[in-house]
Amino acid sequence: MDQRDVRAAWERFVERGALAGELRSPVANSWQRSRRHQVAVDRATAPLVAEAELFRQRAKHGALRHAARPALENSRTFLSDAHSIMILTDPSGLIIDTEGDARVIDAGRAVHLEHGGRWSEADIGTNAIGAAMAEARPVQIHGAEHFCTEVQRWTCAAVPVRDPIDGEVLGIVDISGPAATFNPHSLALAVCVGQQVESVLARAIKEDHERLLQHYLANRAIWAADECLLIDRRGNILHGSEIARKAIADSRRGGAHDPPTRILKQLDFTDWPTKLKELIPSASFDLVAHEDTGIGAVIVLHARRRPSGSDRSPQRADPPGDRRPNSEARPAPPPGLRFCEDPATKRPDCARPANRQSRRSPSPATSFVAADPAVQAVVRRVEIAAARKVPILILGETGTGKEQLARHAHAASGRTGAFVPVNCAALPDSLIEAELFGYAEGAFTGARRGGAPGLVQEADGGTLFLDEIGDMPIALQAVLLRLIDDWTVRPVGGARKRVDVFLVSATNAGLEDAVAQGRFRSDLLYRLNTVEVTLPRLRDRTDFESIVRHLIDGIDPRCNVGAQTIASLAARSWPGNIRELRNILARIALACGDEPGSATIADLIGQTPPTKLGSLQDMQLASILAVHAETAGNVSETARRLGVSRNTVYRALGQTAPR
C-alpha cells in the first residue's frame, strides 16, 4: 500500500475500528494494541523520564550499551549522509543512547525521540520500537503507519537484541529519520546491527564464563569436601554436582523449568547476598567480580564433618568458606586421576602411569603425551572438567590431536560407558534424528528389525564426542540444542528416555566468525564451551622428541630413530601437525627395517608436501591415502573419519570392494 492508501486505512480504523485487508499484519496488530492501550491519536510526544531514572536505567543496562557502542559510533558517519539516527532502548522501550545525524537528533526532541523517551506502544502508540517489542521480531513502520499523527512524520525500523544464552529481549536497536528519508533497506541494516551487538554480548559472556571457571578451579581446594554450584550473572548454573543441583531444585520458587537463581538476573549485584541467603539459607557464597562488575558467584553447600581425633572440642570448626588455601597448593585431582606433573620437577614423559599399586588398571588417560608446559596446562583443565562432567570444547588445527585429547578426557572422567565419536559434518540431514536418537522397530520403511539405539544412547554413561562441529548442519544444531537442554532422547517411533552423557566437542574452525555470519547458533556454542581449550600446533610444542618416540613405539618398537633424525624432523614446519608426523614415521618404519640408513631417512624426510594445489580429485585422494596410513590400513575407520563410503576408499586404493 502507498502512503495515501495507508492514510485512508488509518482514518477508517480511527473512526470505525475497521481494518483494511491490504494492511501489513504488524501494522494492523499494532493499531489494535494501541487502541486497547487507549492511546489518543493526537498524543504529541512520548513520555519523558526524569534524569535520575535515566541515569539508573543506563547504569543497569551498561553491558548492552557497551556492546552497542561500536555500532553507534560507526553510525555517526554512514547515517549522517542518510539523514537518520540510530537508537538503543532498554527492554521497556526507554531510549538510553542515540547517535547519527545531529540535525535529526535535534528534530527528534520535538516528539521526545531522545534520551529518556519511552517508546512502547502503550506510551506512544504504533512505532517500530514498540511494535518490535510486542511482536518480538524486526519491524519497519513508515509514515502514516504510525498511530499518533505527530509521529507520522517519521519512519523507523527496529529489531530486538536478545540474550545469547536464553533469548530474552535485552533491548531494541532502531534506525529512525524523517518520513521523506524512507529506505526499505533500513530494516536489513537494523538486523545486521542487532546481530553485531548480540555477537559482542556473546563474546563478553564467554569471557565472563571463562573467568568464573578459572576462579572456581583456582579455589576448588577451599571447598574440597563441599558441594558447589557455579552461577553466572544471569543466574544460570554453569557447573554443579548432582547433589548441589538437587538441593537448589528443592528450594525452587520460580517457574517449572528455571532454577530459582534465575531471579538474580533482575537484581543489582549488590542485592545478591541478601537474595541468595533467602533462597538457600544453609549455604555460603563467594561473589566474583571483574573490573568492579559482578559476573557471578560460587554457592557452597557445606558438608557435615565429624570432629577429628586431634580436635574433640564441642565447638564447631570454622566453615570451609573461612579457610584460605595454601598459596603453593593446587586443586587435588579426583580419586583415581593423576595430573601431568610439572616439567621442572618430574620426568618429561609425564603421561606414563605412576609406579604405584591401584585397585584398577592404569587409566588410558595416561597415554596422552603432554611434556610441553602449555599442553600440560590444557590437560590439567581437561582432567578437572572431565571429573566434574563439564562440557569441553577443544580447538586446534587439523592433526593436533583433538580426538586423542577427547579420549583422554573420557578416561579421566572415570565413566564406564563407551566413547562415541560423531563426525558432525558427515551426518546426512535426512537421517540426523535417526542417527543420533535411533529408531523403533517399524518406524519407517527399511528400519532394522528390533530398531537401533542411536549414537546418543550408545554414549549413555560414557562420552559423546562431537567432531568437526564447525561444519555442523543447521538442522543438526537445532536437534543438538534440544538434546542438551534436557538430555532426553526420543527414538523415531519410540518412547522418551533420559541419558547420562559427558559431552566433548572439537573443531578447527573459528566458531565466533560462524556465529557472526549466522552459520552457527550462539545459544548452542555457549552450551558446548563451558571449558574451552586450544591445542597448539606441533611446531609450537617443546615436547617434539617425546611425541616422536611415543608414535614410533606404537608403529614399530624395533625401529631406532636417533637424535639426528629427530633434529631433521623437528626442522620441518609440519602443516599437518601430529597426523603428518605419524605418516612420515610410518614411512620410516616401513623402509628402514631394524636400523634405518641416514640416506633413506633423509630421502623420506625430504618428501615435503607440494606447494601447488592439485585438482579436487587429487586432494581427496591424498586425504584418503593419508588417513588410510594413519589407521594402519583399516578401511572402515578411514571411511568413518573422512565421512565417505567404504567403496570410495577402495576405489582410491585401486582395489575392489569385497562382496
Summary of the structure (lengths in Angstrom):
residues: 659
radius of gyration: 30.5
end to end distance: 66.6
largest distance: 99.3
contacts: 2042
relative contact order: 0.06
helix: 46%
strand: 14%
